[in-house]
Structures are given as C-alpha cells and as structure tokens.
Amino acid sequence: MKILAIQNRMGIGDMVIFLPYIEAIAKKFKSNITILAKENTKADQLIKENKYINRVIILRRSNSKKDYHDGFAGFFKLASDLKKHNFDKAIIFNSSLRYNLVCKLAGIKEIYQYPLFRKKNQHITEPANNLIKENFKLIAPGDPKININEKDLSHVRKKFNFENNSINILLGIGGSGPTKRIPPDKFIKLIDLCIKDFNCRFFLATGNNKEELGIMNEILNAHENKCVPLNKLNIIDTLPIIKNCDLAVCNDSSFSHLSAGLGKPTIVLMADTPMIYGSYNSKMRIITPDGIDYVTHGTNGKNNINPEKIFNILKTIIS
C-alpha cells in the first residue's frame, strides 16, 4: 500500500508537530508513508532515521505565487508529479480544496482531509486529532520524537567534548520573525546567572539573517569563552549536538521544536505566538512576558521576558 501525507504548512516546527500523526497512520496500515512538504520544513533531514517515513516530495509553492507548483499550471504539475507514485491513500492535514482536487486528478482513490474551508483561526493539533480519530479510530499520538544515529551522537560527543563536567545548554536565539526574537541582553543576563552558580557551556542556535547574527554576536561579545555558535551548521548536523545537550532555552523557533522532539527539557520563551506552539510537547515549559499570562499573535512581549524567571525553571531542571 502506498500512502501520501500532505503537510503544507511552512517551517520546521510545523513538520515536527505532525510527525506523530503521520507515524500513527503508518503503524495503523503497516506501511511506510511519503510526505509532501515544503523545502523549508527540512523534512528530508528530520526523517533520516525515521522508519515510518520513506520519502519526501518537495512542494514547490511560495508567497510569490511563481514557484513550480503555484497557480493554475502548478496545480496540474503537482497532480502529474503525484500520479507517478500510484498512491492508494492520501491524508491531507489542511482544509484546502486545492489539494483534494490535486489528489483526485492524480488518481488517488481514498482521500482523507480536514473539513473544507475552515482554515481561519484553525487550531494546530485539534483537527489532526479529529482526522485520525474519525477516520482511523486512532487516539491523539504522544510527543513528537526525532531519531538520531548513535554513530553521529558519539562523533559529536567527542568532537565537542561533551564528556566534560559542564552543563551543556542549547540557546535557541533565532526566530522566524522579529517579534519572536528575544533581545540579546536577556540571554546575556541568563548566562550571567547560570555561570555564577554552575559550570555551564552554551550552544547558540540561530539562522543567518542580519538581525539574528546581530543577537548572536552581542552574546558572543559578552561571553565568547562560554559559547559555541551553530549558525554555520545545517539541521542534520545540529541535531546530534542538541541531543547531547542537557536542556534547551529557546525562543518560539524551530529549535524549541527540535530540542523537545529530541527529548530534551525545553524552556520556550513565548513573546508573540499562540501558546500551543510552546506547550504541545510534555518536554516544554513556557515562559511568558512579565505581567502577561496568555500570549498570542500581536502580544509583542519580547522586551518583558524575565531572565530570572528562566533561571528559576532552569535550576529545577538541572538540580
């Protein structure tokens, strides 16, 4: 049996969130699954050691509406690309009519999908839970789990000297938008608090746009001897480093999803995103801005994140 799962949301975090649902369906039908996902989800790197997912087809759609699968012509190109694989079933993790029609045109007989035309204000996991429950009698799956090759773990352990006596902390200092990026002085203060009481080392995980690099460089200027930048590594090379860390403190970014998916205690700094993105995994602990209990789009609370609150939770994890 050939099964296709369509996950068209952007970003690594969204891909991590949907992995348990895809794996649950694979177990149900005892069949590996092919994923259709956008390139920026890095799905091909995330599933390298996943025994339930055997292939990633790249969905080439963008905001510019000029990519290969965009527009009217792209609709037929995508259907043609999928038809080559002779899929028996398609599970569509969205409410778009477009993908439903694409799958029909590709000759897929069984199509399962969220209710159509209900994308606005849609919860990130509830429709997925309903989809697998109503169609496959599956209960909501557990935490996402990202697998790592033991050989890669051992190599990184030696390369970065993880076998010393320090506490290794991932700092996810990047973010997909400026309102998610906590100012560097907050991380510098956190490092000050940590090294006062503990022997710590910090791995700085971020992207390479100008603002993210500026945050990283300010932290390095204050604590270069305690920090290891990871911005030049791709995701697949970063995963075993995260796995070897003791815990993570991350903005609401791809690294919070990756660290929790790797089983690491993860403190998530929520400044401007719905809180479900920092609480769907049991490994996650949320920090909200001072004076704010509930965070969502438009909260813009990055300047009110309190390093002492982070440190207090961090201490409970490492004690």
C-alpha positions as CSV (number, residue, x, y, z in Angstrom):
1,M,0.0,0.0,0.0
2,K,1.3,3.5,-0.9
3,I,0.2,6.3,1.3
4,L,0.8,10.0,0.9
5,A,0.6,12.6,3.7
6,I,0.3,16.2,2.7
7,Q,1.6,18.8,5.3
8,N,1.7,22.1,3.5
9,R,2.5,24.4,6.5
10,M,5.8,26.3,6.4
11,G,8.6,25.7,8.8
12,I,10.5,23.1,10.8
13,G,8.2,23.4,13.8
14,D,5.1,22.5,11.9
15,M,6.7,19.5,10.4
16,V,7.9,18.2,13.8
17,I,4.3,18.7,15.2
18,F,2.8,16.5,12.6
19,L,5.3,13.7,12.7
20,P,3.4,11.6,15.4
21,Y,0.2,11.8,13.3
22,I,2.0,10.5,10.2
23,E,3.7,7.8,12.2
24,A,0.4,6.7,13.8
25,I,-1.1,6.2,10.3
26,A,1.9,4.3,9.1
27,K,1.6,1.9,12.1
28,K,-2.1,1.5,11.5
29,F,-1.7,0.4,7.9
30,K,1.8,-1.2,8.4
31,S,3.1,0.8,5.5
32,N,5.8,3.5,5.1
33,I,4.5,6.9,4.2
34,T,5.6,9.5,1.7
35,I,5.4,13.2,2.8
36,L,4.6,16.1,0.5
37,A,6.1,19.1,2.3
38,K,7.8,22.4,1.6
39,E,11.5,22.6,1.4
40,N,11.9,24.9,4.4
41,T,10.3,22.3,6.7
42,K,13.6,20.4,6.3
43,A,11.5,17.2,6.3
44,D,14.2,15.3,4.4
45,Q,16.7,15.9,7.2
46,L,14.2,15.3,10.1
47,I,13.2,11.8,8.8
48,K,16.7,10.5,8.1
49,E,16.4,7.9,10.9
50,N,12.6,7.6,10.8
51,K,11.5,4.1,10.0
52,Y,7.9,5.1,9.2
53,I,8.6,7.7,6.5
54,N,10.5,6.6,3.4
55,R,10.3,9.6,1.1
56,V,9.8,13.4,0.9
57,I,8.3,15.0,-2.2
58,I,9.1,18.7,-2.2
59,L,6.1,21.0,-2.5
60,R,7.4,24.0,-4.5
61,R,5.0,26.7,-3.5
62,S,5.9,30.2,-2.3
63,N,4.3,33.5,-1.3
64,S,5.4,34.9,-4.6
65,K,3.0,32.7,-6.5
66,K,5.6,32.0,-9.1
67,D,7.1,28.6,-8.0
68,Y,6.7,25.4,-9.9
69,H,3.6,24.2,-8.1
70,D,1.9,27.6,-7.8
71,G,-1.0,28.8,-9.8
72,F,-3.2,27.1,-12.4
73,A,-0.3,25.5,-14.2
74,G,1.3,24.4,-10.9
75,F,-1.9,22.6,-10.0
76,F,-1.6,20.2,-12.9
77,K,2.2,19.9,-12.5
78,L,1.7,18.8,-8.9
79,A,-1.0,16.3,-9.9
80,S,1.3,14.9,-12.5
81,D,4.2,14.6,-10.0
82,L,2.0,12.7,-7.6
83,K,0.4,10.4,-10.2
84,K,3.8,8.9,-10.9
85,H,3.8,7.3,-7.5
86,N,0.5,5.5,-7.8
87,F,-0.7,6.3,-4.2
88,D,-3.6,4.4,-2.8
89,K,-4.4,6.8,0.0
90,A,-3.9,10.5,0.8
91,I,-4.1,12.1,4.2
92,I,-4.3,15.9,3.8
93,F,-3.5,17.9,7.0
94,N,-5.3,21.0,5.9
95,S,-8.7,22.3,4.7
96,S,-7.8,23.3,1.2
97,L,-9.9,22.2,-1.7
98,R,-6.9,22.5,-4.0
99,Y,-5.1,19.5,-2.5
100,N,-8.2,17.5,-2.5
101,L,-8.7,18.1,-6.3
102,V,-5.0,17.5,-6.9
103,C,-5.2,14.1,-5.3
104,K,-8.3,13.2,-7.3
105,L,-6.6,14.2,-10.5
106,A,-3.6,12.1,-9.5
107,G,-5.8,9.1,-9.4
108,I,-5.7,8.6,-5.6
109,K,-8.9,6.6,-4.7
110,E,-9.0,7.2,-0.9
111,I,-8.7,10.8,0.3
112,Y,-8.9,11.9,4.0
113,Q,-8.9,15.5,5.0
114,Y,-9.8,18.2,7.4
115,P,-13.3,19.7,6.9
116,L,-13.0,22.0,3.8
117,F,-12.8,25.8,4.0
118,R,-12.1,26.0,7.7
119,K,-8.5,27.3,7.7
120,K,-9.2,30.6,9.5
121,N,-8.1,30.5,13.2
122,Q,-7.6,26.8,12.9
123,H,-6.1,25.1,15.9
124,I,-2.8,23.4,15.2
125,T,-3.5,19.9,16.5
126,E,-7.2,19.5,17.2
127,P,-8.2,19.0,13.5
128,A,-5.4,16.4,13.2
129,N,-6.6,14.6,16.3
130,N,-10.2,14.5,14.9
131,L,-9.0,13.4,11.4
132,I,-7.2,10.3,12.7
133,K,-9.9,9.5,15.3
134,E,-12.9,9.7,13.0
135,N,-11.3,8.0,10.0
136,F,-8.8,5.5,11.5
137,K,-10.0,5.1,15.1
138,L,-6.7,6.4,16.4
139,I,-6.2,8.4,19.6
140,A,-4.1,11.5,19.7
141,P,-0.5,10.4,19.5
142,G,2.2,11.3,22.1
143,D,5.1,13.7,21.8
144,P,7.0,14.0,18.5
145,K,10.2,12.0,18.5
146,I,13.2,12.7,16.3
147,N,15.6,9.8,16.0
148,I,19.4,10.2,15.8
149,N,22.0,7.7,14.7
150,E,24.2,6.6,17.6
151,K,27.3,6.9,15.5
152,D,26.5,10.5,14.9
153,L,25.9,11.1,18.6
154,S,29.2,9.5,19.5
155,H,31.1,11.5,16.9
156,V,29.6,14.8,18.1
157,R,30.2,13.9,21.8
158,K,33.9,13.6,21.1
159,K,34.2,16.5,18.7
160,F,32.6,19.0,21.1
161,N,33.9,17.4,24.3
162,F,30.5,16.6,25.8
163,E,32.1,14.2,28.2
164,N,33.4,17.0,30.4
165,N,31.7,18.0,33.6
166,S,29.9,21.1,32.4
167,I,26.2,21.6,31.9
168,N,25.5,22.0,28.2
169,I,22.7,24.3,27.3
170,L,21.2,25.0,23.9
171,L,20.1,28.6,23.5
172,G,17.7,28.9,20.5
173,I,18.2,32.6,20.0
174,G,16.8,32.9,16.4
175,G,13.3,33.1,15.2
176,S,11.2,33.3,12.0
177,G,10.1,36.9,12.7
178,P,11.5,39.9,14.7
179,T,8.7,39.8,17.3
180,K,9.8,36.3,18.3
181,R,13.4,37.2,18.8
182,I,14.2,37.9,22.4
183,P,16.7,40.7,22.8
184,P,20.3,39.6,23.4
185,D,20.6,41.3,26.8
186,K,18.0,38.8,28.2
187,F,20.2,35.9,27.1
188,I,23.4,37.6,28.4
189,K,21.7,38.1,31.8
190,L,20.6,34.4,31.8
191,I,24.2,33.3,31.1
192,D,25.4,35.6,33.9
193,L,23.1,33.9,36.3
194,C,24.0,30.4,35.2
195,I,27.8,30.7,35.3
196,K,27.5,32.3,38.8
197,D,26.1,29.0,40.2
198,F,27.0,26.4,37.7
199,N,29.8,25.2,35.3
200,C,27.9,25.8,32.0
201,R,28.5,25.9,28.3
202,F,26.1,27.4,25.8
203,F,25.4,26.4,22.2
204,L,23.9,29.3,20.2
205,A,21.4,28.1,17.6
206,T,20.2,30.6,15.1
207,G,19.7,31.4,11.4
208,N,21.9,33.7,9.4
209,N,19.9,36.8,8.7
210,K,21.3,40.2,9.8
211,E,19.2,40.6,13.0
212,E,19.8,37.0,14.2
213,L,23.5,37.3,13.6
214,G,23.5,40.6,15.5
215,I,21.9,38.9,18.5
216,M,24.4,36.1,18.3
217,N,27.4,38.5,18.1
218,E,26.3,40.5,21.1
219,I,26.1,37.4,23.2
220,L,29.5,36.3,21.9
221,N,31.0,39.7,22.7
222,A,29.8,39.2,26.3
223,H,30.6,35.5,26.8
224,E,32.7,34.2,23.9
225,N,34.6,31.8,26.1
226,K,31.3,30.1,27.2
227,C,29.5,29.9,23.9
228,V,29.7,27.8,20.7
229,P,27.9,29.3,17.7
230,L,26.0,26.8,15.5
231,N,24.8,29.2,12.7
232,K,27.0,27.6,10.0
233,L,25.7,24.1,10.5
234,N,22.7,22.7,8.7
235,I,19.9,21.0,10.6
236,I,21.1,17.4,10.2
237,D,24.5,18.3,11.7
238,T,22.8,20.3,14.5
239,L,20.5,17.5,15.7
240,P,23.2,15.4,17.4
241,I,24.6,18.5,19.2
242,I,21.1,19.3,20.6
243,K,20.6,15.6,21.6
244,N,23.9,15.8,23.6
245,C,22.8,18.9,25.5
246,D,21.3,18.7,28.9
247,L,18.5,21.2,28.2
248,A,17.4,24.0,26.0
249,V,16.2,27.6,26.3
250,C,14.6,28.7,23.1
251,N,12.6,31.4,21.5
252,D,9.5,30.2,19.8
253,S,11.5,28.9,16.9
254,S,12.4,25.7,15.1
255,F,15.0,24.9,17.8
256,S,12.4,24.7,20.5
257,H,10.5,22.1,18.5
258,L,13.7,20.2,17.6
259,S,15.0,20.1,21.2
260,A,11.7,18.9,22.6
261,G,11.4,16.4,19.8
262,L,14.8,15.1,20.8
263,G,13.6,14.5,24.3
264,K,15.4,17.5,25.9
265,P,13.8,19.6,28.6
266,T,13.0,22.8,26.7
267,I,12.1,26.2,28.2
268,V,10.2,28.1,25.5
269,L,10.1,31.9,25.5
270,M,6.7,32.9,24.2
271,A,6.5,36.5,23.1
272,D,4.2,36.8,20.1
273,T,2.7,33.4,19.1
274,P,-0.2,31.2,20.3
275,M,0.9,29.3,23.4
276,I,0.0,25.9,21.9
277,Y,3.3,26.1,20.0
278,G,5.2,26.0,23.3
279,S,3.1,23.5,25.1
280,Y,2.1,20.6,22.9
281,N,5.1,18.6,23.9
282,S,5.5,17.3,27.5
283,K,9.1,18.3,27.5
284,M,8.2,22.0,27.0
285,R,8.0,24.6,29.8
286,I,6.6,28.0,28.9
287,I,7.9,31.4,30.0
288,T,5.6,34.3,29.3
289,P,6.5,38.1,29.5
290,D,6.1,39.7,32.9
291,G,2.6,40.7,33.5
292,I,1.1,38.6,30.7
293,D,-0.4,35.1,31.3
294,Y,-1.6,34.4,27.8
295,V,0.4,35.0,24.6
296,T,-0.9,35.1,21.1
297,H,-0.2,36.9,17.8
298,G,0.2,40.6,18.5
299,T,1.2,40.3,22.1
300,N,4.7,41.6,21.2
301,G,6.1,40.9,24.7
302,K,9.8,40.1,23.9
303,N,11.1,43.0,25.9
304,N,9.3,41.8,29.0
305,I,10.8,38.3,29.1
306,N,12.5,38.0,32.6
307,P,15.9,36.1,32.7
308,E,15.4,35.4,36.4
309,K,12.2,33.5,35.7
310,I,14.0,31.5,33.1
311,F,16.8,30.7,35.5
312,N,14.5,29.6,38.3
313,I,12.9,27.0,36.0
314,L,16.4,26.1,34.6
315,K,17.6,25.4,38.2
316,T,14.7,22.9,38.8
317,I,15.7,21.0,35.7
318,I,19.4,20.6,36.4
319,S,19.2,20.2,40.1
